[in-house]
Amino acid sequence: MNHMEPITTIQPLACKAAATSVAGVAAGCLAPALAPAVLCTAMVFIDFATAVALGRRLRRAGRGAEGKLSSARFGRVVATLGRIYGALALAALARFCVVPPDSAFDPVGCVAGAVCFWQLLSILENESTCSDARWARVARRFLIDKARRHLQ
């Protein structure tokens, strides 16, 4: 009699080796984005803190803002971070797959620089809105007044 055993399970060691290999390749590709991701995260949280402070200033000025932390606002922060991390991951993969190794172009640095510039402008807008400081009066000529956004 010929007994053939059906294959019912995948060998655990083979699965572990494959998963480790895939994780190693992914970590190697995404490693250049780790430090910029930390910097971008810090900038987003500073922007969030200045937005909360703006809400408090607007409330003290009697303009009807809440000035409190809310889950909806924090949800927007998490969504923003997700988009930033996605952009950094794509830039890291582009650096690995598309950009020649001897090139001076760094897509991860470009994405991180754009995000930091965007967050810095937002921080300055938050700090200059509803402020009597001289620098804020000058800055408001060039920056957006965020009072309307906080009152919506």
PyMOL commands that set and color helices and strands:
alter all, ss='L'
color gray80, all
select helices_A, chain A and resi 12-60+71-97+107-128+134-139+147-151
alter helices_A, ss='H'
color red, helices_A
deselect
rebuild
show_as cartoon
